[in-house]
Amino acid sequence: MPDFWGDHPQDLANFPPKTPKQRKAIVDFMTGPADPPKTVPLIAPLLEAFQKENPQITSWAILGFCWGVKIVTLVTTKGTKFKAAAGAHPSLMDVEDTKHVVVPTCVLPSQDEDPEASSLSPIEFISSRLKGLHLTSATI
Protein backbone atom coordinates (compact mmCIF):
# COMPACT_ATOMS: atom_id res chain seq x y z
CA MET A 1 0.00 0.00 0.00
CA PRO A 2 1.69 3.21 -1.07
CA ASP A 3 1.91 6.08 1.39
CA PHE A 4 1.05 9.12 -0.66
CA TRP A 5 0.79 11.57 2.22
CA GLY A 6 3.92 10.91 4.28
CA ASP A 7 3.81 13.24 7.27
CA HIS A 8 0.35 14.59 6.39
CA PRO A 9 -2.14 11.75 6.97
CA GLN A 10 -5.73 12.39 7.95
CA ASP A 11 -6.54 11.55 11.56
CA LEU A 12 -8.78 8.46 11.60
CA ALA A 13 -10.58 9.95 14.61
CA ASN A 14 -12.23 12.34 12.14
CA PHE A 15 -14.07 9.47 10.41
CA PRO A 16 -16.97 9.60 10.23
CA PRO A 17 -17.06 13.34 10.90
CA LYS A 18 -19.30 14.25 13.82
CA THR A 19 -18.40 17.90 14.32
CA PRO A 20 -17.87 20.91 12.06
CA LYS A 21 -14.16 20.84 13.02
CA GLN A 22 -13.86 17.22 11.85
CA ARG A 23 -15.70 17.99 8.60
CA LYS A 24 -13.36 20.92 7.96
CA ALA A 25 -10.31 18.74 8.64
CA ILE A 26 -11.52 16.21 6.07
CA VAL A 27 -12.37 18.87 3.47
CA ASP A 28 -8.96 20.50 3.99
CA PHE A 29 -7.28 17.12 3.55
CA MET A 30 -9.28 16.20 0.45
CA THR A 31 -8.57 19.56 -1.18
CA GLY A 32 -4.96 19.58 0.03
CA PRO A 33 -2.62 16.59 0.17
CA ALA A 34 -5.29 14.10 -0.97
CA ASP A 35 -6.64 16.18 -3.85
CA PRO A 36 -7.13 13.73 -6.75
CA PRO A 37 -5.32 15.90 -9.34
CA LYS A 38 -2.28 15.87 -7.02
CA THR A 39 -2.42 12.10 -6.56
CA VAL A 40 -3.04 10.90 -10.12
CA PRO A 41 0.52 11.74 -11.30
CA LEU A 42 1.93 9.55 -8.52
CA ILE A 43 0.35 6.37 -9.93
CA ALA A 44 2.35 5.93 -13.17
CA PRO A 45 5.80 6.02 -11.50
CA LEU A 46 4.55 3.61 -8.85
CA LEU A 47 3.32 1.18 -11.51
CA GLU A 48 6.61 1.50 -13.39
CA ALA A 49 8.51 0.59 -10.20
CA PHE A 50 6.23 -2.43 -9.65
CA GLN A 51 6.74 -3.53 -13.26
CA LYS A 52 10.51 -3.21 -12.97
CA GLU A 53 10.58 -5.32 -9.79
CA ASN A 54 8.12 -7.87 -11.18
CA PRO A 55 8.77 -8.25 -14.92
CA GLN A 56 7.04 -11.64 -14.91
CA ILE A 57 3.71 -9.87 -14.30
CA THR A 58 2.40 -8.68 -17.65
CA SER A 59 -1.09 -7.46 -16.75
CA TRP A 60 -1.95 -5.10 -13.94
CA ALA A 61 -5.19 -4.12 -12.24
CA ILE A 62 -5.87 -1.32 -9.80
CA LEU A 63 -8.14 -1.27 -6.75
CA GLY A 64 -9.37 1.76 -4.87
CA PHE A 65 -11.23 2.15 -1.61
CA CYS A 66 -13.43 5.18 -0.85
CA TRP A 67 -11.51 8.19 -2.23
CA GLY A 68 -9.26 5.77 -4.09
CA VAL A 69 -12.15 4.86 -6.40
CA LYS A 70 -11.97 8.41 -7.79
CA ILE A 71 -8.25 7.89 -8.44
CA VAL A 72 -8.94 4.52 -10.10
CA THR A 73 -11.48 6.18 -12.38
CA LEU A 74 -9.04 8.92 -13.37
CA VAL A 75 -6.12 6.58 -14.15
CA THR A 76 -8.03 4.02 -16.23
CA THR A 77 -8.61 6.25 -19.23
CA LYS A 78 -7.08 6.16 -22.73
CA GLY A 79 -3.43 5.14 -22.62
CA THR A 80 -3.66 3.37 -19.26
CA LYS A 81 -1.42 0.38 -18.56
CA PHE A 82 -4.08 -1.16 -16.33
CA LYS A 83 -6.16 -4.01 -17.76
CA ALA A 84 -8.92 -3.96 -15.12
CA ALA A 85 -10.07 -1.92 -12.16
CA ALA A 86 -12.24 -2.20 -9.07
CA GLY A 87 -13.42 0.07 -6.32
CA ALA A 88 -15.15 -0.50 -3.01
CA HIS A 89 -17.10 1.97 -0.87
CA PRO A 90 -16.78 4.68 -3.56
CA SER A 91 -16.66 8.36 -2.83
CA LEU A 92 -16.22 11.38 -5.10
CA MET A 93 -17.48 9.40 -8.11
CA ASP A 94 -18.54 11.50 -11.06
CA VAL A 95 -20.35 10.15 -14.10
CA GLU A 96 -18.32 12.48 -16.33
CA ASP A 97 -15.15 10.71 -15.17
CA THR A 98 -16.64 7.28 -15.81
CA LYS A 99 -17.33 8.15 -19.45
CA HIS A 100 -13.59 8.04 -20.11
CA VAL A 101 -12.82 4.70 -18.42
CA VAL A 102 -11.53 2.18 -20.98
CA VAL A 103 -11.04 -0.98 -18.89
CA PRO A 104 -13.51 -3.38 -17.25
CA THR A 105 -14.35 -1.89 -13.86
CA CYS A 106 -16.20 -3.28 -10.86
CA VAL A 107 -17.68 -0.79 -8.39
CA LEU A 108 -18.88 -2.16 -5.05
CA PRO A 109 -20.93 0.27 -2.97
CA SER A 110 -21.39 -0.72 0.65
CA GLN A 111 -24.28 -0.45 3.04
CA ASP A 112 -22.59 2.61 4.56
CA GLU A 113 -22.92 4.75 1.43
CA ASP A 114 -26.40 5.90 2.24
CA PRO A 115 -29.22 4.54 4.45
CA GLU A 116 -31.22 3.95 1.27
CA ALA A 117 -28.45 1.78 -0.20
CA SER A 118 -29.29 -1.32 1.82
CA SER A 119 -32.75 -1.44 0.22
CA LEU A 120 -31.40 -1.20 -3.35
CA SER A 121 -29.46 -3.59 -5.50
CA PRO A 122 -25.92 -2.38 -6.30
CA ILE A 123 -27.04 -1.53 -9.83
CA GLU A 124 -30.04 0.47 -8.60
CA PHE A 125 -27.86 2.25 -6.04
CA ILE A 126 -25.15 3.21 -8.53
CA SER A 127 -27.72 4.24 -11.13
CA SER A 128 -29.48 6.47 -8.61
CA ARG A 129 -26.23 8.22 -7.65
CA LEU A 130 -24.52 8.55 -11.01
CA LYS A 131 -26.97 10.44 -13.14
CA GLY A 132 -26.41 9.71 -16.79
CA LEU A 133 -24.87 6.28 -16.20
CA HIS A 134 -26.08 3.79 -18.77
CA LEU A 135 -26.09 0.15 -17.74
CA THR A 136 -26.30 -2.55 -20.36
CA SER A 137 -25.77 -6.28 -20.26
CA ALA A 138 -22.20 -5.54 -21.39
CA THR A 139 -21.59 -3.34 -18.34
CA ILE A 140 -23.37 -5.46 -15.75
Backbone as CSV, one residue per row, in Angstrom:
resi,resn,N_x,N_y,N_z,CA_x,CA_y,CA_z,C_x,C_y,C_z
1,MET,0.854,-1.172,0.000,0.000,0.000,0.000,0.898,1.233,0.000
2,PRO,0.840,2.017,-1.034,1.691,3.208,-1.071,1.244,4.256,-0.058
3,ASP,2.195,4.986,0.467,1.912,6.076,1.394,2.076,7.378,0.627
4,PHE,0.990,7.913,0.138,1.050,9.124,-0.664,1.191,10.395,0.162
5,TRP,0.863,10.335,1.457,0.788,11.567,2.225,1.903,11.741,3.244
6,GLY,2.774,10.767,3.394,3.922,10.905,4.282,3.563,11.437,5.653
7,ASP,4.024,12.633,5.946,3.806,13.236,7.266,2.486,13.992,7.372
8,HIS,1.603,13.833,6.388,0.348,14.589,6.390,-0.884,13.688,6.291
9,PRO,-0.951,12.604,7.070,-2.138,11.746,6.975,-3.344,12.403,7.641
10,GLN,-4.507,11.931,7.293,-5.729,12.390,7.948,-5.918,11.568,9.211
11,ASP,-6.310,12.216,10.276,-6.537,11.549,11.556,-7.789,10.674,11.445
12,LEU,-7.635,9.382,11.687,-8.779,8.463,11.596,-9.878,8.801,12.593
13,ALA,-9.555,9.540,13.633,-10.575,9.947,14.607,-11.609,10.877,13.967
14,ASN,-11.289,11.448,12.827,-12.230,12.341,12.139,-13.264,11.597,11.301
15,PHE,-13.149,10.280,11.217,-14.074,9.473,10.412,-14.973,8.634,11.288
16,PRO,-16.254,8.619,11.046,-16.971,9.600,10.232,-17.006,10.937,10.962
17,PRO,-17.066,12.038,10.246,-17.056,13.345,10.903,-18.333,13.560,11.707
18,LYS,-18.146,14.004,12.945,-19.299,14.250,13.821,-19.434,15.724,14.193
19,THR,-18.391,16.487,13.946,-18.402,17.900,14.316,-17.990,18.741,13.110
20,PRO,-18.320,20.032,13.144,-17.866,20.915,12.063,-16.331,20.932,11.941
21,LYS,-15.632,20.847,13.050,-14.165,20.840,13.019,-13.643,19.596,12.284
22,GLN,-14.271,18.444,12.544,-13.856,17.219,11.853,-14.172,17.304,10.361
23,ARG,-15.339,17.830,10.019,-15.700,17.989,8.603,-14.689,18.896,7.891
24,LYS,-14.328,20.001,8.549,-13.356,20.922,7.961,-12.006,20.235,7.774
25,ALA,-11.589,19.448,8.749,-10.306,18.740,8.638,-10.313,17.809,7.427
26,ILE,-11.424,17.130,7.206,-11.521,16.211,6.066,-11.540,16.985,4.750
27,VAL,-12.321,18.051,4.692,-12.371,18.867,3.470,-10.988,19.440,3.168
28,ASP,-10.306,19.947,4.192,-8.963,20.498,3.986,-8.007,19.429,3.469
29,PHE,-8.140,18.229,3.987,-7.284,17.125,3.554,-7.588,16.740,2.108
30,MET,-8.875,16.634,1.790,-9.279,16.198,0.452,-8.999,17.256,-0.619
31,THR,-8.904,18.509,-0.221,-8.569,19.563,-1.180,-7.102,19.971,-1.066
32,GLY,-6.391,19.326,-0.161,-4.963,19.585,0.033,-4.149,18.393,-0.416
33,PRO,-3.509,17.694,0.541,-2.618,16.590,0.167,-3.306,15.442,-0.574
34,ALA,-4.596,15.225,-0.337,-5.294,14.097,-0.967,-6.102,14.506,-2.197
35,ASP,-5.914,15.713,-2.668,-6.638,16.180,-3.845,-6.343,15.258,-5.036
36,PRO,-7.375,14.669,-5.660,-7.129,13.726,-6.754,-6.171,14.227,-7.840
37,PRO,-6.281,15.476,-8.317,-5.317,15.903,-9.338,-3.859,15.877,-8.862
38,LYS,-3.645,15.954,-7.553,-2.279,15.869,-7.021,-1.820,14.420,-6.900
39,THR,-2.761,13.503,-6.776,-2.424,12.097,-6.557,-2.264,11.328,-7.863
40,VAL,-3.076,11.632,-8.847,-3.041,10.896,-10.121,-1.626,10.793,-10.704
41,PRO,-0.828,11.864,-10.721,0.520,11.744,-11.302,1.459,10.813,-10.526
42,LEU,1.096,10.444,-9.316,1.933,9.548,-8.517,1.754,8.081,-8.910
43,ILE,0.673,7.766,-9.623,0.351,6.373,-9.928,1.285,5.783,-10.988
44,ALA,1.519,6.483,-12.079,2.346,5.932,-13.169,3.758,5.562,-12.704
45,PRO,4.470,6.424,-11.964,5.803,6.025,-11.500,5.765,4.828,-10.546
46,LEU,4.712,4.742,-9.762,4.553,3.609,-8.854,4.375,2.319,-9.650
47,LEU,3.519,2.356,-10.670,3.315,1.181,-11.515,4.609,0.806,-12.237
48,GLU,5.334,1.787,-12.717,6.609,1.503,-13.387,7.585,0.802,-12.444
49,ALA,7.626,1.234,-11.186,8.507,0.590,-10.202,8.064,-0.851,-9.952
50,PHE,6.745,-1.062,-9.837,6.232,-2.429,-9.645,6.594,-3.302,-10.843
51,GLN,6.432,-2.764,-12.047,6.743,-3.525,-13.259,8.229,-3.883,-13.321
52,LYS,9.070,-2.963,-12.940,10.514,-3.205,-12.966,10.904,-4.317,-11.985
53,GLU,10.279,-4.306,-10.803,10.585,-5.317,-9.788,9.918,-6.657,-10.071
54,ASN,8.893,-6.664,-10.902,8.116,-7.873,-11.179,7.888,-8.030,-12.679
55,PRO,8.940,-8.193,-13.463,8.767,-8.253,-14.920,7.959,-9.459,-15.387
56,GLN,7.827,-10.469,-14.539,7.040,-11.641,-14.909,5.537,-11.342,-14.933
57,ILE,5.123,-10.260,-14.295,3.709,-9.873,-14.302,3.484,-8.975,-15.512
58,THR,2.606,-9.416,-16.400,2.405,-8.676,-17.648,1.088,-7.904,-17.705
59,SER,0.180,-8.185,-16.788,-1.092,-7.464,-16.749,-1.322,-6.958,-15.336
60,TRP,-1.749,-5.726,-15.244,-1.947,-5.099,-13.945,-3.384,-4.609,-13.805
61,ALA,-3.879,-4.670,-12.578,-5.187,-4.120,-12.236,-4.969,-3.120,-11.111
62,ILE,-5.957,-2.299,-10.868,-5.868,-1.316,-9.804,-7.149,-1.370,-8.986
63,LEU,-7.012,-1.230,-7.674,-8.139,-1.274,-6.746,-8.114,-0.026,-5.888
64,GLY,-9.264,0.598,-5.740,-9.368,1.764,-4.870,-10.442,1.557,-3.829
65,PHE,-10.256,2.192,-2.691,-11.233,2.153,-1.614,-11.607,3.587,-1.273
66,CYS,-12.908,3.857,-1.203,-13.425,5.177,-0.845,-12.902,6.214,-1.842
67,TRP,-12.096,7.146,-1.375,-11.515,8.187,-2.226,-10.684,7.581,-3.352
68,GLY,-10.084,6.429,-3.086,-9.256,5.769,-4.092,-10.025,5.360,-5.332
69,VAL,-11.343,5.204,-5.225,-12.149,4.860,-6.402,-12.116,6.020,-7.406
70,LYS,-12.103,7.241,-6.907,-11.967,8.412,-7.793,-10.633,8.337,-8.538
71,ILE,-9.569,7.995,-7.823,-8.250,7.892,-8.440,-8.254,6.785,-9.497
72,VAL,-8.848,5.637,-9.152,-8.944,4.518,-10.099,-9.640,4.973,-11.377
73,THR,-10.725,5.701,-11.227,-11.476,6.183,-12.385,-10.625,7.110,-13.255
74,LEU,-9.844,7.952,-12.618,-9.042,8.921,-13.366,-7.821,8.314,-14.052
75,VAL,-7.326,7.173,-13.552,-6.116,6.576,-14.152,-6.418,5.403,-15.081
76,THR,-7.682,5.132,-15.329,-8.031,4.023,-16.229,-8.674,4.544,-17.517
77,THR,-8.138,5.633,-17.992,-8.611,6.248,-19.227,-7.661,5.893,-20.374
78,LYS,-7.891,6.466,-21.538,-7.081,6.164,-22.730,-5.583,6.229,-22.405
79,GLY,-4.866,5.199,-22.841,-3.433,5.137,-22.616,-3.022,4.453,-21.323
80,THR,-3.989,4.014,-20.526,-3.663,3.365,-19.258,-2.928,2.050,-19.478
81,LYS,-2.098,1.682,-18.526,-1.424,0.384,-18.562,-2.216,-0.665,-17.784
82,PHE,-3.267,-0.220,-17.092,-4.082,-1.159,-16.328,-5.034,-1.898,-17.258
83,LYS,-5.271,-3.174,-16.952,-6.159,-4.007,-17.763,-7.544,-4.160,-17.135
84,ALA,-7.649,-3.859,-15.834,-8.923,-3.963,-15.123,-8.847,-3.074,-13.892
85,ALA,-10.020,-2.778,-13.335,-10.072,-1.916,-12.159,-11.243,-2.319,-11.283
86,ALA,-11.144,-1.961,-10.013,-12.236,-2.197,-9.073,-12.193,-1.123,-8.002
87,GLY,-13.338,-0.905,-7.404,-13.418,0.067,-6.323,-14.495,-0.325,-5.342
88,ALA,-14.190,-0.183,-4.062,-15.151,-0.502,-3.006,-15.437,0.746,-2.181
89,HIS,-16.668,0.855,-1.716,-17.097,1.967,-0.868,-16.740,3.301,-1.532
90,PRO,-17.225,3.520,-2.771,-16.783,4.679,-3.556,-17.198,6.028,-2.978
91,SER,-16.296,6.982,-3.124,-16.663,8.364,-2.828,-16.085,9.243,-3.932
92,LEU,-16.645,10.404,-4.093,-16.218,11.376,-5.105,-16.434,10.902,-6.533
93,MET,-17.253,9.881,-6.739,-17.482,9.405,-8.106,-18.265,10.443,-8.902
94,ASP,-17.917,10.547,-10.162,-18.540,11.504,-11.060,-18.793,10.804,-12.393
95,VAL,-20.016,10.847,-12.855,-20.349,10.152,-14.095,-19.517,10.676,-15.265
96,GLU,-19.150,11.939,-15.245,-18.318,12.476,-16.331,-16.971,11.769,-16.382
97,ASP,-16.414,11.454,-15.210,-15.148,10.712,-15.173,-15.326,9.307,-15.727
98,THR,-16.436,8.670,-15.395,-16.639,7.281,-15.807,-16.786,7.145,-17.319
99,LYS,-17.175,8.201,-17.985,-17.334,8.149,-19.446,-16.011,7.917,-20.163
100,HIS,-14.903,8.156,-19.480,-13.587,8.037,-20.107,-12.850,6.764,-19.717
101,VAL,-13.451,5.953,-18.846,-12.823,4.701,-18.416,-12.815,3.725,-19.587
102,VAL,-11.667,3.073,-19.823,-11.530,2.185,-20.981,-11.225,0.737,-20.600
103,VAL,-11.306,0.400,-19.320,-11.043,-0.976,-18.891,-12.247,-1.505,-18.123
104,PRO,-12.431,-2.827,-18.069,-13.510,-3.383,-17.250,-13.328,-2.931,-15.800
105,THR,-14.420,-2.457,-15.212,-14.353,-1.894,-13.865,-15.511,-2.409,-13.028
106,CYS,-15.199,-2.832,-11.822,-16.202,-3.280,-10.859,-16.280,-2.248,-9.745
107,VAL,-17.481,-1.746,-9.470,-17.683,-0.790,-8.388,-18.604,-1.438,-7.367
108,LEU,-18.149,-1.484,-6.114,-18.879,-2.161,-5.050,-19.284,-1.178,-3.957
109,PRO,-20.485,-0.599,-4.057,-20.934,0.267,-2.972,-21.231,-0.577,-1.743
110,SER,-21.111,0.018,-0.580,-21.392,-0.717,0.654,-22.663,-0.190,1.293
111,GLN,-23.070,-0.861,2.327,-24.277,-0.447,3.036,-24.087,0.900,3.722
112,ASP,-22.847,1.353,3.876,-22.587,2.610,4.560,-22.655,3.827,3.646
113,GLU,-22.858,3.621,2.352,-22.919,4.749,1.427,-24.063,5.691,1.780
114,ASP,-25.188,5.120,2.071,-26.399,5.895,2.244,-27.407,4.956,2.900
115,PRO,-28.237,5.444,3.834,-29.220,4.544,4.454,-30.110,3.846,3.435
116,GLU,-30.374,4.508,2.322,-31.215,3.951,1.267,-30.526,2.794,0.537
117,ALA,-29.202,2.757,0.593,-28.446,1.784,-0.198,-28.780,0.345,0.155
118,SER,-29.040,0.070,1.427,-29.292,-1.321,1.816,-30.585,-1.861,1.222
119,SER,-31.490,-0.969,0.802,-32.746,-1.438,0.219,-32.674,-1.548,-1.306
120,LEU,-31.549,-1.158,-1.895,-31.397,-1.198,-3.347,-30.363,-2.231,-3.756
121,SER,-30.519,-2.748,-4.947,-29.460,-3.591,-5.498,-28.277,-2.683,-5.822
122,PRO,-27.065,-3.237,-5.936,-25.923,-2.385,-6.302,-26.157,-1.598,-7.588
123,ILE,-26.792,-2.221,-8.566,-27.038,-1.529,-9.835,-28.012,-0.374,-9.630
124,GLU,-29.082,-0.604,-8.866,-30.036,0.469,-8.603,-29.368,1.607,-7.833
125,PHE,-28.529,1.242,-6.853,-27.855,2.251,-6.045,-26.926,3.106,-6.901
126,ILE,-26.092,2.464,-7.693,-25.147,3.208,-8.527,-25.908,4.065,-9.533
127,SER,-26.936,3.495,-10.141,-27.717,4.241,-11.128,-28.367,5.467,-10.506
128,SER,-28.814,5.351,-9.253,-29.481,6.471,-8.607,-28.505,7.576,-8.237
129,ARG,-27.232,7.235,-8.064,-26.227,8.220,-7.653,-25.475,8.837,-8.830
130,LEU,-25.287,8.072,-9.865,-24.519,8.554,-11.010,-25.473,8.866,-12.148
131,LYS,-26.021,10.037,-12.109,-26.967,10.442,-13.144,-26.287,10.393,-14.505
132,GLY,-26.962,9.808,-15.451,-26.408,9.714,-16.786,-25.677,8.411,-17.046
133,LEU,-25.538,7.568,-16.008,-24.869,6.281,-16.195,-25.800,5.361,-16.962
134,HIS,-25.290,4.710,-17.974,-26.084,3.789,-18.768,-25.589,2.374,-18.529
135,LEU,-26.445,1.531,-17.995,-26.088,0.146,-17.741,-26.671,-0.729,-18.830
136,THR,-25.849,-1.586,-19.368,-26.304,-2.549,-20.362,-25.830,-3.916,-19.918
137,SER,-26.237,-4.942,-20.619,-25.770,-6.282,-20.260,-24.256,-6.372,-20.394
138,ALA,-23.665,-5.537,-21.235,-22.202,-5.542,-21.389,-21.509,-4.888,-20.204
139,THR,-22.215,-4.017,-19.473,-21.587,-3.341,-18.341,-21.994,-3.930,-17.010
140,ILE,-22.917,-4.857,-17.012,-23.375,-5.459,-15.754,-22.547,-6.687,-15.460
